[in-house]
């Protein structure tokens, strides 16, 4: 198994887990771009959002809502990001959502 996130799901690589259910695992990013930066991944491997069925996307966003509430981000807001493909900035070819919060977000992202 070469996928970094699949290895995290399998417990081969440690992570700072903040949420887990039957379908989703979420953990703190090791290179945070905001005070709160959590990666939310499906336990089933999909290379990107282009390969995932709608129910997988729904599970990721439902988990994001719960995590944002648990992290105290719902009052001031947060950002969800899904990078897709090389030009979209996807560095790990396993669908994942970045949940970013705890600071003011700029547009364009920076």
Backbone as JSON, one array per atom type, in Angstrom:
{
  "sequence": "XXXXXXXXXXXXXXXXXXXXXXXXXXXXXXXXXXXXXXXXXXXXXXXXXXXXXXXXXXXXXXXXXXXXXXXXXXXXXXXXXXXXXXXXXXXXXXXXXXXXXXXXXXXXXX",
  "N": [[0.85, -1.18, 0.0], [0.84, 2.01, -1.07], [-0.28, 4.49, -0.69], [-0.27, 7.32, 1.27], [-2.38, 8.26, 2.98], [-4.04, 5.99, 3.11], [-2.35, 4.33, 4.52], [-2.25, 5.7, 6.95], [-4.93, 5.38, 7.74], [-4.9, 2.61, 8.07], [-3.39, 2.44, 10.33], [-0.67, 2.26, 10.2], [0.9, 4.48, 10.09], [1.27, 7.03, 12.41], [-1.2, 9.44, 13.56], [-2.7, 12.59, 14.5], [-5.51, 12.12, 15.55], [-8.77, 13.49, 15.33], [-11.36, 12.9, 14.83], [-13.47, 10.16, 14.06], [-15.41, 7.84, 12.27], [-17.48, 5.24, 10.9], [-16.97, 5.63, 8.18], [-15.2, 7.76, 7.77], [-12.14, 9.43, 8.54], [-10.45, 11.82, 10.49], [-7.81, 14.12, 11.02], [-5.21, 16.15, 12.49], [-3.38, 18.4, 10.44], [0.04, 18.01, 9.57], [1.52, 20.15, 8.75], [0.35, 22.83, 9.4], [-1.75, 25.38, 7.99], [-3.26, 27.22, 9.16], [-4.49, 28.22, 12.42], [-6.27, 26.16, 13.18], [-6.17, 23.29, 11.39], [-7.31, 20.73, 9.77], [-7.36, 17.53, 8.3], [-9.71, 15.75, 6.47], [-10.69, 12.61, 5.62], [-11.96, 10.05, 3.43], [-12.46, 6.66, 4.42], [-12.47, 4.74, 2.5], [-10.59, 4.39, -0.44], [-10.38, 6.94, -2.79], [-9.11, 8.45, -5.62], [-9.52, 11.19, -6.16], [-11.88, 13.94, -5.9], [-13.18, 13.63, -8.26], [-13.5, 10.93, -8.62], [-15.11, 10.02, -6.63], [-18.17, 8.85, -5.18], [-21.35, 10.57, -4.75], [-22.33, 10.15, -2.09], [-20.03, 9.75, -0.58], [-18.82, 12.27, -0.63], [-20.78, 13.67, 0.73], [-20.6, 12.48, 3.28], [-18.06, 13.38, 4.05], [-18.47, 16.17, 4.23], [-20.47, 16.28, 6.19], [-19.03, 15.26, 8.37], [-17.15, 17.32, 8.53], [-18.76, 19.46, 9.4], [-19.45, 18.59, 11.99], [-16.9, 18.41, 13.16], [-16.03, 21.09, 12.96], [-17.85, 22.28, 14.72], [-17.08, 20.97, 17.11], [-14.51, 21.99, 17.35], [-14.95, 24.62, 17.89], [-15.41, 26.48, 15.83], [-17.66, 27.45, 14.55], [-18.88, 29.9, 15.17], [-17.27, 32.09, 14.23], [-16.54, 31.23, 11.73], [-15.15, 29.21, 9.03], [-13.09, 27.47, 6.62], [-13.54, 25.19, 3.95], [-11.67, 23.1, 1.86], [-11.1, 21.41, -1.15], [-8.64, 20.12, -2.93], [-7.89, 19.3, -6.28], [-6.22, 17.25, -8.49], [-2.99, 17.87, -10.09], [-2.57, 20.6, -10.93], [-4.49, 21.74, -9.39], [-3.43, 21.63, -6.92], [-3.35, 19.27, -5.46], [-1.68, 17.22, -3.36], [-1.55, 14.68, -2.21], [-2.75, 11.77, -3.51], [-5.38, 10.92, -2.66], [-8.62, 11.39, -1.96], [-9.37, 14.22, -0.03], [-10.45, 16.57, 2.44], [-9.64, 19.8, 3.42], [-10.01, 21.37, 6.46], [-10.02, 24.53, 7.59], [-9.42, 27.0, 10.02], [-9.76, 29.51, 12.62], [-8.5, 31.83, 12.04], [-8.66, 34.85, 10.07], [-9.7, 34.36, 6.79], [-8.4, 34.87, 3.55], [-9.21, 36.07, 0.22], [-8.1, 36.04, -3.06], [-7.12, 32.72, -1.92], [-4.5, 32.62, 0.42]],
  "CA": [[0.0, 0.0, 0.0], [1.7, 3.17, -1.2], [-1.0, 5.73, -0.39], [0.0, 7.82, 2.62], [-3.59, 8.31, 3.79], [-4.46, 4.61, 3.36], [-1.47, 3.83, 5.58], [-2.72, 6.31, 8.19], [-6.18, 4.68, 8.08], [-4.54, 1.26, 8.52], [-2.65, 2.53, 11.59], [0.76, 2.07, 9.96], [1.52, 5.78, 10.31], [0.47, 7.71, 13.44], [-1.8, 10.74, 13.25], [-3.38, 13.25, 15.62], [-6.91, 11.92, 15.2], [-9.76, 14.33, 16.01], [-12.7, 12.39, 14.54], [-13.52, 8.93, 13.29], [-16.63, 7.06, 12.25], [-17.38, 4.08, 10.03], [-16.59, 6.0, 6.82], [-14.34, 8.94, 7.7], [-11.12, 9.69, 9.56], [-9.96, 13.2, 10.44], [-6.64, 14.31, 11.87], [-4.56, 17.45, 12.34], [-2.35, 18.47, 9.41], [1.38, 18.17, 10.17], [2.05, 21.45, 8.3], [-0.88, 23.63, 9.41], [-1.79, 26.67, 7.31], [-4.13, 28.05, 10.0], [-4.46, 27.67, 13.78], [-6.93, 24.86, 13.08], [-6.03, 22.73, 10.04], [-7.64, 19.31, 9.92], [-7.62, 16.79, 7.07], [-10.84, 14.84, 6.6], [-10.51, 11.68, 4.52], [-12.8, 8.85, 3.44], [-11.7, 5.44, 4.69], [-12.34, 4.08, 1.22], [-9.71, 5.19, -1.29], [-10.75, 7.56, -4.07], [-7.98, 9.31, -5.98], [-9.9, 12.6, -6.05], [-13.32, 14.19, -5.89], [-13.7, 13.18, -9.55], [-13.73, 9.49, -8.54], [-15.91, 9.69, -5.45], [-19.63, 8.94, -5.31], [-21.92, 11.68, -3.96], [-22.48, 9.86, -0.66], [-18.72, 9.93, 0.06], [-18.67, 13.72, -0.44], [-21.7, 14.04, 1.8], [-20.04, 12.05, 4.57], [-16.95, 14.27, 4.39], [-18.98, 17.48, 4.65], [-21.14, 16.1, 7.48], [-17.96, 15.18, 9.36], [-16.58, 18.66, 8.66], [-19.65, 20.26, 10.25], [-19.29, 18.12, 13.37], [-15.56, 18.79, 13.63], [-16.03, 22.55, 13.13], [-18.56, 22.54, 15.98], [-16.22, 20.49, 18.21], [-13.32, 22.85, 17.43], [-15.36, 25.98, 18.21], [-15.21, 27.32, 14.64], [-18.91, 27.82, 13.87], [-19.27, 31.3, 15.4], [-16.51, 33.01, 13.39], [-16.42, 30.68, 10.39], [-14.05, 28.33, 8.66], [-13.01, 27.21, 5.18], [-13.33, 23.82, 3.49], [-10.97, 23.1, 0.58], [-10.77, 20.14, -1.79], [-7.74, 20.3, -4.07], [-8.06, 18.2, -7.22], [-5.22, 17.2, -9.56], [-1.72, 18.57, -9.9], [-2.72, 22.05, -11.03], [-5.37, 22.15, -8.3], [-2.66, 21.6, -5.67], [-3.53, 18.02, -4.71], [-0.36, 16.61, -3.15], [-1.76, 13.27, -1.9], [-3.79, 11.28, -4.41], [-6.46, 10.29, -1.89], [-9.56, 12.47, -1.69], [-9.37, 14.76, 1.32], [-10.95, 17.93, 2.65], [-8.93, 20.61, 4.42], [-10.83, 22.26, 7.27], [-9.13, 25.58, 8.08], [-10.11, 28.01, 10.82], [-9.01, 30.15, 13.7], [-7.94, 33.1, 11.57], [-9.39, 35.41, 8.94], [-9.28, 33.8, 5.52], [-8.34, 35.86, 2.47], [-9.53, 35.59, -1.12], [-7.84, 34.62, -3.25], [-6.44, 32.08, -0.78], [-3.09, 32.98, 0.56]],
  "C": [[0.9, 1.24, 0.0], [1.03, 4.48, -0.8], [-0.78, 6.12, 1.07], [-1.25, 7.77, 3.5], [-4.16, 6.92, 4.06], [-3.62, 4.0, 4.47], [-1.83, 4.44, 6.94], [-3.99, 5.62, 8.66], [-5.87, 3.3, 8.66], [-3.77, 1.26, 9.84], [-1.16, 2.31, 11.44], [1.56, 3.34, 10.23], [0.66, 6.5, 11.35], [-0.09, 9.04, 12.95], [-2.43, 11.29, 14.52], [-4.87, 13.26, 15.32], [-7.82, 12.84, 16.02], [-11.18, 13.82, 15.8], [-12.56, 11.09, 13.76], [-14.91, 8.34, 13.39], [-16.42, 5.91, 11.28], [-16.77, 4.4, 8.66], [-15.47, 7.01, 6.71], [-13.33, 8.93, 8.85], [-10.65, 11.12, 9.39], [-8.83, 13.37, 11.44], [-6.01, 15.67, 11.56], [-3.45, 17.37, 11.29], [-0.99, 18.69, 10.07], [2.06, 19.46, 9.75], [0.88, 22.44, 8.24], [-0.72, 25.0, 8.75], [-2.73, 27.64, 8.03], [-4.06, 27.46, 11.41], [-5.17, 26.32, 13.9], [-6.82, 24.42, 11.63], [-6.16, 21.22, 10.17], [-7.9, 18.72, 8.54], [-8.72, 15.77, 7.35], [-10.81, 13.92, 5.39], [-11.53, 10.54, 4.59], [-11.92, 7.63, 3.72], [-11.55, 4.6, 3.42], [-11.52, 4.98, 0.3], [-10.42, 5.64, -2.56], [-9.6, 8.49, -4.4], [-8.31, 10.78, -5.8], [-11.41, 12.72, -6.0], [-13.96, 13.71, -7.19], [-14.08, 11.7, -9.54], [-14.74, 9.09, -7.47], [-17.41, 9.78, -5.74], [-20.17, 10.05, -4.42], [-22.02, 11.38, -2.47], [-21.15, 10.0, 0.08], [-18.47, 11.42, 0.33], [-19.57, 14.19, 0.69], [-21.19, 13.66, 3.17], [-18.89, 12.95, 5.01], [-17.46, 15.62, 4.89], [-19.75, 17.38, 5.97], [-20.1, 16.0, 8.6], [-17.34, 16.55, 9.6], [-17.45, 19.55, 9.55], [-19.48, 19.88, 11.72], [-17.95, 18.56, 13.95], [-15.48, 20.3, 13.87], [-16.75, 22.93, 14.42], [-17.68, 22.16, 17.16], [-15.0, 21.38, 18.42], [-13.66, 24.3, 17.74], [-15.24, 26.96, 17.05], [-16.51, 27.87, 14.06], [-19.31, 29.28, 14.08], [-18.57, 32.25, 14.44], [-16.28, 32.5, 11.97], [-15.17, 29.87, 10.17], [-14.1, 28.14, 7.15], [-12.84, 25.7, 4.97], [-12.72, 23.88, 2.1], [-10.78, 21.67, 0.12], [-9.92, 20.46, -3.01], [-7.86, 19.07, -4.97], [-7.03, 18.3, -8.34], [-4.0, 18.04, -9.26], [-1.88, 20.08, -9.93], [-3.66, 22.6, -9.96], [-4.69, 22.09, -6.95], [-2.83, 20.33, -4.85], [-2.19, 17.3, -4.58], [-0.44, 15.13, -2.78], [-2.95, 12.8, -2.72], [-4.77, 10.36, -3.67], [-7.37, 11.45, -1.53], [-9.45, 12.92, -0.24], [-9.86, 16.2, 1.31], [-10.07, 18.58, 3.7], [-9.98, 21.45, 5.14], [-9.87, 23.25, 7.92], [-9.94, 26.6, 8.87], [-9.21, 28.6, 11.87], [-8.3, 31.41, 13.29], [-8.81, 33.59, 10.42], [-8.82, 34.84, 7.65], [-9.35, 34.89, 4.44], [-8.79, 35.23, 1.17], [-8.87, 36.5, -2.12], [-7.05, 34.05, -2.08], [-4.97, 32.46, -0.75], [-2.6, 32.81, 1.94]]
}
